[in-house]
Amino acid sequence: MTDTNPSSTISPFLSSHLIGECANELAETINFPLQTANLAALVAASHAVGSVYSVCYPDGDVQPVPLYAIAEQPPGTGKSRLLNMLYNGYVEQGTILNKNIQVERETVKKSIAIKAKQGQEIPENEQYLLDKLIDIPRCTTDATPQSLEKVMDRYKGFFIVAGTEQNLTKTLLGGLYSDGVTVDGIINSAFNGEYSSSERASSDRVTFQGRPFGGIFCLSQEGTIQTVLNSAGSSGLTERFLMLREDDLLGKRSKFPDVSEDDLTKILTCKMLAPASMVKKSNKAPKMTAYKRYSERMKLLATERSELDNAELVGLKKLHFKPEAWAMIEAGKEVFERNIGAQKVRNSFIASMNSKIDILTMKVAATIHVMNSGNQYQVGPIGREAVFSAFFVVNELFDGVKNIAGGNKLYGDEAEDEFVVEYLVSCRKPQTLEEIKRNVPRRKDSPFKFYTRRGEAKEQIELCVNRLDDAGKINTDKRRKPFTYNA
């Protein structure tokens, strides 16, 4: 197996489940990085599962299942093929069902129109049937704030946004309404299924009111993760995304190492026939048994969606945890909560992300459980095995996000040192420590914005200045009182 240096290694925790088995087959067939394939299979499944099921707390409160995630791979690695194959079962079945639904809708509408024209009362069963005919959601591959609200309005609050273009995150997460308000409020609400009202000054377009719920997956080239990280600390949206980076396999995907380059050229120019072993291997179709089961389960989820009496979040089928399984989620939450409490210095980005361990574990466990249930329409309570796998998948991805954020200079000593030096370079005259403390936290993209306790940011800035002074990275004029600093 080629080492791809992934930010997180989640495949061991999914390998005994259908999602992991499918991801392993696709990674081998497409020659795609294994950890990214596992994340993609998990997220795509969560979007289909989340269109039919919600997952419940012991008190009955519901949580949406779909995940938000981002992964990076360069062009030419097979990103589009991977996503198409993963969503194919749900999308194809949805297309078939939608055609039938459209025919039924037109028939009922025609019947209602005739009765209304004749002055007859509209039968309750006909109106009920019309209200119940809900289209199966399509995958939105590009989205603006306006278009996403139209999707939510059409599908009773539900949406799936999945694509391979970096522009997806820029338009969706960095987009603006016509009145200059960013879109991330409704996406924040959709993660937890909180009530949202997006009325705007423009009255000529669809606005959404209700409980939005849905999933986002962007699998695109380098720079996508940075787009999301740039908004960290402003609204809490970044902390809702699972992220994964992994080296690509470009140049390492040789299928016929025994065939020389000269022979490959001769085969290509019709100067020789391909060896029998090469012909056999290149034409051998992989069995893909796990992938076929994955696709069949995705098809069934589309069918289940079409049969719901109420396709809004509150009307979805509800998944519950077995008591011992819920106790495991509480144990994980307790461990993370104690770690947050033990921090002498609290970074709000890390603390906010860690505080979502229970929510994300619930979402992942529900996805694993439903996908493992085969062709069952009635799915029982979620057990310990699904929770165990889910917790360690989320924990591993959390560690990866911390490393990615640190490497991207979002937080940490290196990010703080670099930011203070850049600030001093931009100043026309030397700065006192108080001036640095006052001005640095206010600057755009300051890593000190994540220190939210009273006085904490100033304490960290002083430590940073002393660290830079000791390392000789800034100049300190100690002849003056107070001391002044410059780069």
C-alpha positions as CSV (number, residue, x, y, z in Angstrom):
1,M,0.0,0.0,0.0
2,T,1.5,3.4,-1.0
3,D,2.0,5.8,1.9
4,T,-0.2,8.9,1.2
5,N,0.6,10.8,4.4
6,P,-3.1,11.4,5.4
7,S,-4.0,14.0,8.0
8,S,-6.3,11.3,9.5
9,T,-6.4,7.5,9.2
10,I,-10.1,6.4,9.5
11,S,-10.1,3.2,7.4
12,P,-9.3,0.8,10.3
13,F,-12.5,2.0,12.1
14,L,-14.8,1.6,9.1
15,S,-13.3,-1.6,7.5
16,S,-15.7,-4.0,9.3
17,H,-18.7,-2.0,8.0
18,L,-20.3,-1.7,4.6
19,I,-19.1,1.8,4.2
20,G,-15.5,0.8,4.7
21,E,-15.7,-2.3,2.5
22,C,-17.2,-0.2,-0.3
23,A,-14.5,2.5,0.1
24,N,-11.7,-0.1,0.0
25,E,-13.1,-1.6,-3.3
26,L,-13.4,1.9,-4.9
27,A,-10.0,3.0,-3.8
28,E,-8.5,-0.2,-5.4
29,T,-10.6,0.0,-8.6
30,I,-10.1,3.7,-9.2
31,N,-6.5,3.9,-7.7
32,F,-7.7,6.6,-5.3
33,P,-6.2,7.5,-1.9
34,L,-7.8,5.2,0.7
35,Q,-8.6,7.6,3.5
36,T,-10.2,10.1,1.3
37,A,-12.3,7.3,-0.3
38,N,-13.4,6.3,3.2
39,L,-14.4,9.8,4.1
40,A,-16.3,10.2,0.8
41,A,-18.2,6.9,1.3
42,L,-19.2,7.9,4.8
43,V,-20.3,11.4,3.9
44,A,-22.3,10.4,0.8
45,A,-24.0,7.7,2.8
46,S,-24.9,10.2,5.6
47,H,-26.6,12.4,3.0
48,A,-28.8,9.6,1.8
49,V,-29.5,8.3,5.3
50,G,-30.2,11.8,6.5
51,S,-32.9,12.3,3.9
52,V,-35.0,9.5,5.6
53,Y,-33.8,9.3,9.2
54,S,-33.1,11.6,12.1
55,V,-31.2,10.5,15.2
56,C,-32.6,11.1,18.7
57,Y,-31.3,12.0,22.1
58,P,-32.8,10.0,25.0
59,D,-35.3,12.8,25.6
60,G,-36.7,12.5,22.0
61,D,-35.1,15.7,20.6
62,V,-34.0,15.0,17.0
63,Q,-30.7,15.7,15.3
64,P,-30.1,15.6,11.5
65,V,-27.8,12.9,10.2
66,P,-26.0,14.5,7.2
67,L,-22.4,15.5,7.6
68,Y,-20.4,18.5,6.4
69,A,-16.9,17.6,5.0
70,I,-14.1,18.8,2.8
71,A,-11.2,16.8,1.3
72,E,-8.5,17.8,-1.2
73,Q,-7.1,16.0,-4.2
74,P,-5.6,17.6,-7.3
75,P,-7.1,17.3,-10.8
76,G,-6.8,14.0,-12.6
77,T,-7.1,11.8,-9.5
78,G,-10.6,10.5,-10.2
79,K,-12.6,12.7,-7.9
80,S,-15.6,13.0,-10.1
81,R,-15.8,9.3,-10.8
82,L,-15.6,8.5,-7.1
83,L,-18.4,10.9,-6.2
84,N,-20.6,9.8,-9.2
85,M,-20.2,6.1,-8.1
86,L,-21.0,6.8,-4.5
87,Y,-24.1,8.9,-5.1
88,N,-25.2,7.0,-8.2
89,G,-27.6,4.6,-6.5
90,Y,-29.5,7.3,-4.7
91,V,-29.5,9.7,-7.7
92,E,-30.6,7.1,-10.3
93,Q,-33.4,5.8,-8.2
94,G,-34.5,9.3,-7.4
95,T,-34.6,10.2,-11.1
96,I,-36.9,7.2,-11.8
97,L,-39.1,8.0,-8.8
98,N,-39.3,11.7,-9.7
99,K,-40.6,10.9,-13.2
100,N,-43.4,8.7,-11.7
101,I,-44.1,11.4,-9.0
102,Q,-44.4,14.1,-11.8
103,V,-47.0,12.0,-13.7
104,E,-49.0,11.4,-10.5
105,R,-48.8,15.1,-9.6
106,E,-50.1,16.2,-13.0
107,T,-52.9,13.6,-12.8
108,V,-54.0,14.8,-9.3
109,K,-53.7,18.5,-10.3
110,K,-55.8,17.9,-13.3
111,S,-58.5,16.2,-11.2
112,I,-58.5,19.0,-8.7
113,A,-58.7,21.6,-11.4
114,I,-61.7,20.0,-13.0
115,K,-63.6,19.7,-9.7
116,A,-62.7,23.3,-8.8
117,K,-64.0,24.5,-12.2
118,Q,-67.3,22.6,-11.6
119,G,-67.6,24.1,-8.1
120,Q,-67.2,20.7,-6.4
121,E,-65.4,20.3,-3.1
122,I,-61.9,19.0,-3.3
123,P,-61.7,15.5,-1.7
124,E,-59.3,15.5,1.2
125,N,-57.6,12.4,-0.1
126,E,-56.7,14.1,-3.3
127,Q,-55.2,17.2,-1.5
128,Y,-53.4,14.8,0.8
129,L,-51.9,12.9,-2.1
130,L,-50.8,16.1,-3.8
131,D,-49.1,17.3,-0.6
132,K,-47.4,13.9,-0.1
133,L,-45.8,13.8,-3.5
134,I,-42.3,15.1,-2.7
135,D,-39.5,14.9,-5.2
136,I,-36.4,13.0,-4.3
137,P,-33.6,15.6,-3.8
138,R,-31.0,15.9,-6.5
139,C,-27.3,16.6,-5.6
140,T,-26.6,20.3,-6.0
141,T,-23.1,20.6,-7.5
142,D,-22.8,24.4,-7.2
143,A,-24.8,26.7,-5.0
144,T,-25.3,30.3,-4.2
145,P,-27.3,31.5,-1.2
146,Q,-30.4,32.1,-3.4
147,S,-30.3,28.8,-5.2
148,L,-29.8,26.8,-1.9
149,E,-32.9,28.4,-0.4
150,K,-34.9,27.3,-3.5
151,V,-33.6,23.8,-2.9
152,M,-34.7,23.9,0.7
153,D,-38.1,25.2,-0.2
154,R,-38.6,22.5,-2.8
155,Y,-37.5,19.6,-0.6
156,K,-39.1,20.6,2.7
157,G,-35.9,22.0,4.2
158,F,-33.5,19.3,2.9
159,F,-30.5,19.7,0.6
160,I,-27.4,17.8,-0.6
161,V,-24.5,19.9,-1.9
162,A,-21.7,17.7,-3.3
163,G,-19.1,18.6,-5.9
164,T,-15.5,18.6,-7.0
165,E,-15.0,22.3,-7.8
166,Q,-13.3,24.6,-5.4
167,N,-15.7,27.3,-6.5
168,L,-18.4,25.4,-4.6
169,T,-17.1,26.5,-1.2
170,K,-16.3,30.0,-2.4
171,T,-19.9,30.6,-3.7
172,L,-21.6,28.7,-0.9
173,L,-19.6,29.7,2.1
174,G,-18.2,33.0,1.0
175,G,-21.3,34.1,-1.0
176,L,-23.4,37.1,-0.1
177,Y,-27.0,38.0,-0.3
178,S,-27.9,41.1,-2.3
179,D,-28.0,43.0,0.9
180,G,-24.4,42.0,1.9
181,V,-25.3,39.4,4.5
182,T,-23.4,36.1,4.3
183,V,-25.0,32.7,3.7
184,D,-23.4,30.8,6.6
185,G,-26.3,31.5,9.0
186,I,-28.7,29.1,7.4
187,I,-25.9,26.5,6.9
188,N,-25.1,26.7,10.6
189,S,-28.7,26.2,11.4
190,A,-29.0,23.2,9.1
191,F,-26.2,21.3,10.8
192,N,-28.4,21.0,13.9
193,G,-31.7,21.4,12.3
194,E,-32.5,24.6,14.1
195,Y,-35.3,26.9,13.0
196,S,-34.2,29.4,10.4
197,S,-35.9,32.4,8.8
198,S,-34.1,34.0,5.9
199,E,-36.4,36.8,4.9
200,R,-34.6,39.6,3.0
201,A,-35.3,43.0,1.6
202,S,-35.6,41.5,-1.9
203,S,-39.1,40.2,-2.2
204,D,-38.7,38.8,-5.7
205,R,-37.1,35.6,-4.8
206,V,-37.8,32.5,-2.7
207,T,-36.9,32.7,1.0
208,F,-36.9,29.8,3.4
209,Q,-38.5,29.5,6.8
210,G,-38.4,26.3,8.8
211,R,-35.9,23.8,10.0
212,P,-33.3,23.3,7.3
213,F,-31.2,20.1,7.3
214,G,-28.8,18.6,4.8
215,G,-25.2,17.8,4.0
216,I,-22.2,19.3,2.2
217,F,-19.2,17.5,0.7
218,C,-16.6,19.3,-1.4
219,L,-13.8,17.1,-2.8
220,S,-11.6,19.4,-4.8
221,Q,-8.1,20.8,-5.3
222,E,-5.8,22.4,-2.8
223,G,-7.0,25.6,-1.3
224,T,-10.6,24.5,-0.5
225,I,-9.8,23.8,3.2
226,Q,-8.1,27.2,3.5
227,T,-11.3,28.8,2.2
228,V,-13.3,27.3,5.1
229,L,-10.5,27.9,7.7
230,N,-10.5,31.6,6.7
231,S,-13.9,32.0,8.3
232,A,-13.0,30.2,11.5
233,G,-14.0,32.0,14.7
234,S,-16.5,34.3,13.0
235,S,-19.7,32.2,13.1
236,G,-18.8,28.6,14.2
237,L,-19.3,27.2,10.7
238,T,-15.7,26.0,10.3
239,E,-15.9,23.8,13.4
240,R,-18.8,21.9,11.9
241,F,-16.7,20.6,9.0
242,L,-14.8,17.4,8.9
243,M,-11.6,17.9,6.9
244,L,-9.0,15.5,5.4
245,R,-5.8,16.0,3.4
246,E,-4.0,13.2,1.7
247,D,-1.2,12.9,-0.8
248,D,-2.4,11.9,-4.3
249,L,-1.4,8.8,-6.2
250,L,-0.5,10.5,-9.5
251,G,2.5,8.8,-11.1
252,K,2.1,5.8,-8.7
253,R,-0.9,4.1,-10.4
254,S,1.0,1.7,-12.6
255,K,-1.1,-1.4,-13.4
256,F,1.4,-3.1,-15.7
257,P,4.9,-2.7,-14.2
258,D,6.2,-5.8,-16.1
259,V,5.6,-4.1,-19.5
260,S,8.5,-1.9,-20.6
261,E,8.0,1.7,-21.8
262,D,9.2,0.6,-25.3
263,D,6.6,-2.1,-25.5
264,L,3.9,0.3,-24.2
265,T,4.8,2.7,-27.1
266,K,4.8,-0.2,-29.6
267,I,1.3,-1.3,-28.4
268,L,0.0,2.2,-28.6
269,T,1.3,2.7,-32.2
270,C,0.0,-0.7,-33.3
271,K,3.5,-2.1,-33.8
272,M,2.8,-5.0,-31.5
273,L,-0.1,-6.6,-29.7
274,A,-0.5,-6.3,-26.0
275,P,0.7,-9.4,-24.0
276,A,-2.0,-11.8,-23.1
277,S,-1.5,-11.1,-19.4
278,M,-2.1,-7.4,-20.0
279,V,-5.2,-8.0,-22.1
280,K,-6.6,-10.3,-19.5
281,K,-5.9,-7.9,-16.6
282,S,-7.1,-4.8,-18.4
283,N,-10.4,-6.4,-19.3
284,K,-11.1,-8.1,-16.0
285,A,-14.0,-6.4,-14.3
286,P,-13.7,-6.1,-10.6
287,K,-16.4,-8.0,-8.6
288,M,-17.2,-4.9,-6.5
289,T,-19.6,-6.9,-4.2
290,A,-19.5,-4.4,-1.4
291,Y,-20.0,-1.4,-3.7
292,K,-23.1,-3.1,-5.2
293,R,-24.6,-3.6,-1.7
294,Y,-23.8,0.0,-0.9
295,S,-25.6,1.2,-4.1
296,E,-28.6,-1.0,-3.4
297,R,-28.9,0.5,0.1
298,M,-28.7,4.0,-1.4
299,K,-31.4,3.1,-3.9
300,L,-33.6,1.8,-1.1
301,L,-33.1,5.1,0.9
302,A,-34.4,7.0,-2.1
303,T,-37.5,4.8,-2.2
304,E,-38.0,5.2,1.5
305,R,-37.8,9.0,1.1
306,S,-40.5,8.9,-1.5
307,E,-42.8,7.0,0.9
308,L,-42.5,9.3,3.9
309,D,-45.8,10.9,5.0
310,N,-43.9,14.0,6.1
311,A,-40.5,14.8,4.5
312,E,-39.7,17.6,6.9
313,L,-37.1,17.0,9.7
314,V,-39.8,16.3,12.3
315,G,-41.5,13.8,10.0
316,L,-38.4,11.6,9.3
317,K,-38.0,8.1,10.7
318,K,-36.4,8.3,14.1
319,L,-33.3,6.3,15.1
320,H,-32.7,5.7,18.8
321,F,-29.6,4.4,20.7
322,K,-29.6,1.3,22.9
323,P,-29.0,2.5,26.5
324,E,-25.5,1.1,26.7
325,A,-24.6,2.7,23.3
326,W,-25.8,6.1,24.5
327,A,-23.7,5.7,27.7
328,M,-20.7,5.4,25.4
329,I,-21.5,8.7,23.7
330,E,-21.8,10.3,27.1
331,A,-18.5,8.8,28.1
332,G,-16.8,10.3,25.0
333,K,-18.5,13.7,25.7
334,E,-17.3,13.6,29.3
335,V,-13.6,12.9,28.3
336,F,-13.6,15.8,25.8
337,E,-15.4,18.1,28.3
338,R,-12.8,17.4,31.0
339,N,-10.0,18.1,28.6
340,I,-11.6,21.5,27.7
341,G,-11.9,22.3,31.4
342,A,-8.3,21.3,32.1
343,Q,-6.9,23.8,29.5
344,K,-5.1,26.6,31.2
345,V,-5.3,28.6,28.0
346,R,-8.5,27.9,26.0
347,N,-8.5,28.1,22.2
348,S,-12.1,28.7,21.2
349,F,-11.7,27.1,17.8
350,I,-10.4,23.8,19.3
351,A,-12.9,24.0,22.2
352,S,-15.8,24.6,19.9
353,M,-14.9,21.7,17.6
354,N,-14.3,19.3,20.5
355,S,-17.7,20.3,22.0
356,K,-19.4,18.7,19.0
357,I,-18.0,15.2,19.6
358,D,-21.4,13.9,20.7
359,I,-23.3,15.4,17.8
360,L,-20.8,14.1,15.2
361,T,-20.6,10.7,16.8
362,M,-24.4,10.5,16.7
363,K,-24.4,11.4,13.0
364,V,-21.7,8.9,12.0
365,A,-23.0,6.1,14.2
366,A,-26.5,6.5,12.6
367,T,-25.0,6.4,9.1
368,I,-23.0,3.3,9.8
369,H,-25.9,1.5,11.4
370,V,-28.4,2.2,8.6
371,M,-26.0,1.3,5.9
372,N,-25.3,-2.0,7.7
373,S,-29.0,-2.8,7.9
374,G,-29.3,-4.2,4.3
375,N,-32.7,-4.0,2.8
376,Q,-34.6,-3.5,6.0
377,Y,-37.3,-0.9,6.1
378,Q,-37.5,-1.0,9.9
379,V,-34.1,-0.3,11.4
380,G,-33.7,-1.1,15.1
381,P,-31.8,0.9,17.8
382,I,-28.1,1.8,17.3
383,G,-25.7,-0.5,19.2
384,R,-22.3,-0.2,20.8
385,E,-20.3,-1.4,17.7
386,A,-21.5,1.5,15.5
387,V,-20.8,4.0,18.3
388,F,-17.3,2.6,18.9
389,S,-16.4,3.0,15.2
390,A,-18.1,6.4,15.0
391,F,-16.3,7.9,18.0
392,F,-12.9,6.9,16.8
393,V,-13.6,8.0,13.3
394,V,-14.6,11.5,14.6
395,N,-11.7,11.6,17.1
396,E,-9.2,10.8,14.4
397,L,-10.7,13.4,12.0
398,F,-10.6,16.0,14.9
399,D,-6.9,15.4,15.4
400,G,-6.4,15.8,11.6
401,V,-8.3,19.1,11.6
402,K,-6.1,20.4,14.4
403,N,-3.0,19.5,12.5
404,I,-4.3,21.0,9.3
405,A,-5.3,24.3,11.1
406,G,-2.0,24.5,12.8
407,G,-0.1,23.9,9.5
408,N,-2.3,26.6,7.8
409,K,-1.2,29.1,10.5
410,L,-4.7,29.3,11.9
411,Y,-3.5,29.0,15.5
412,G,-0.4,27.9,17.5
413,D,3.0,29.5,18.4
414,E,4.3,29.6,14.9
415,A,1.1,31.3,13.6
416,E,1.2,33.8,16.5
417,D,4.9,34.6,16.1
418,E,4.5,35.2,12.3
419,F,1.5,37.4,12.8
420,V,3.2,39.6,15.4
421,V,6.3,40.0,13.2
422,E,4.1,40.9,10.2
423,Y,2.3,43.5,12.4
424,L,5.6,45.1,13.5
425,V,6.8,45.1,9.8
426,S,3.7,47.0,8.9
427,C,4.1,49.7,11.6
428,R,5.9,52.9,10.7
429,K,7.4,53.3,14.1
430,P,8.4,51.0,17.0
431,Q,5.6,49.8,19.2
432,T,5.2,49.5,22.9
433,L,3.9,46.2,24.4
434,E,0.6,47.9,25.2
435,E,0.2,49.1,21.6
436,I,0.9,45.6,20.4
437,K,-1.6,44.1,22.8
438,R,-4.2,46.7,21.8
439,N,-3.9,46.5,18.0
440,V,-2.9,42.9,17.2
441,P,-6.2,41.2,18.2
442,R,-8.2,43.6,16.1
443,R,-6.4,42.8,12.9
444,K,-8.0,40.5,10.2
445,D,-7.2,36.8,10.6
446,S,-5.5,37.3,13.9
447,P,-4.7,33.9,15.6
448,F,-5.3,35.7,18.9
449,K,-9.0,36.0,18.2
450,F,-9.5,32.4,19.5
451,Y,-8.6,33.4,23.1
452,T,-12.0,34.4,24.4
453,R,-11.5,34.5,28.2
454,R,-11.0,38.0,29.6
455,G,-7.4,39.1,29.4
456,E,-6.2,35.9,27.8
457,A,-5.4,37.3,24.4
458,K,-3.2,40.0,25.9
459,E,-1.4,37.5,28.1
460,Q,-0.7,35.3,25.0
461,I,0.6,38.3,23.0
462,E,3.0,39.2,25.8
463,L,4.3,35.6,25.9
464,C,4.7,35.8,22.1
465,V,6.6,39.1,22.2
466,N,8.9,37.7,24.9
467,R,9.4,34.5,22.8
468,L,10.3,36.5,19.7
469,D,12.7,38.7,21.8
470,D,14.5,35.7,23.3
471,A,14.9,34.2,19.8
472,G,16.2,37.4,18.3
473,K,13.4,37.6,15.8
474,I,12.4,41.2,16.7
475,N,14.5,44.2,17.9
476,T,13.9,45.5,21.4
477,D,14.9,49.0,22.4
478,K,15.4,48.8,26.2
479,R,16.8,52.3,26.5
480,R,13.3,53.6,26.5
481,K,10.6,53.1,29.1
482,P,8.4,51.4,28.3
483,F,10.4,49.2,25.9
484,T,9.6,49.5,22.2
485,Y,9.8,46.7,19.6
486,N,10.2,46.6,15.8
487,A,10.9,43.9,13.2
